[in-house]
């Protein structure tokens, strides 16, 4: 086995945001050297890596030149130059997940067609190359209102997704390639994180349940374990493994799903990296998702994915009325609460609904954890000076 620990081995991370920063907690624990590149000179990762550079992740030369300095390359954001990853793979740089996996996921139209091809249950959809095609399909009854509009690229944290209830709502949409997806009547949004190592060892984390903010279209609470029947949880984990096998990814794959009114499980979308739905694992699991990603891409034995205790995660997002230098109001108040751990991402400027951190609440009693989570949500405010 390669000597990763306290050696000259270098792990490269494309993207320097909070996911990378939390990955770096684990590389620090194992004394693995890290190089990070991000367009923002003040990216959260800067504080914790061995070598940091500023650069555009979509620029071919930037990614290739960065990748040539490391032994294994990974990413914490999907918006990276795939052709550059292919070139690095040709040159023998181990890239996990691979360029081929990322290429199938980056564009949601390609991702949805991939599910269809592999007989993975998903909501019915149509792909349109522009707004005009979408409007024409609606006028000719090829699609019906209401439907879910999704931009095929660039959508994240509730951006690039809208529920279209009337024709007037089409005016606000950008003119871009998009998907119109059938509105699925569902009772739960679930997620399963699958870890797959380079030699093919596979483990799944318990199913989590996501509660969403009614207006921002962002996850408000992630609850583990999901409050669902065991048979539904089993079905969700099995489907997640099927999705993982189809993508042949190495590292983590977060599979977001709908539990329909009649307990069918449909795949919504995936992310080939650590994910918001796995943050609870830092405090609640035997092996948190970030350590597991490192283990998987370095082909180390995968850790135990079981939870030690019930966990709930609350996202800390910028207050709707504030923009500017960040202040975490009442943070000392929540730190007095039992089982509460705040994580601050290191973004100096807050904006409405910007992800600035998260808080984990652990408790043997999940109902109690949910009550404390509500208190956390109502106490802490992410405001500006």
Order of alpha helices (4+ residues) and beta strands (2+ residues): beta-alpha-beta-beta-alpha-beta-alpha-beta-alpha-alpha-beta-alpha-beta-beta-beta-beta-beta-beta-beta-alpha-beta-beta-alpha-alpha-beta-beta-alpha-beta-beta-beta-alpha-beta
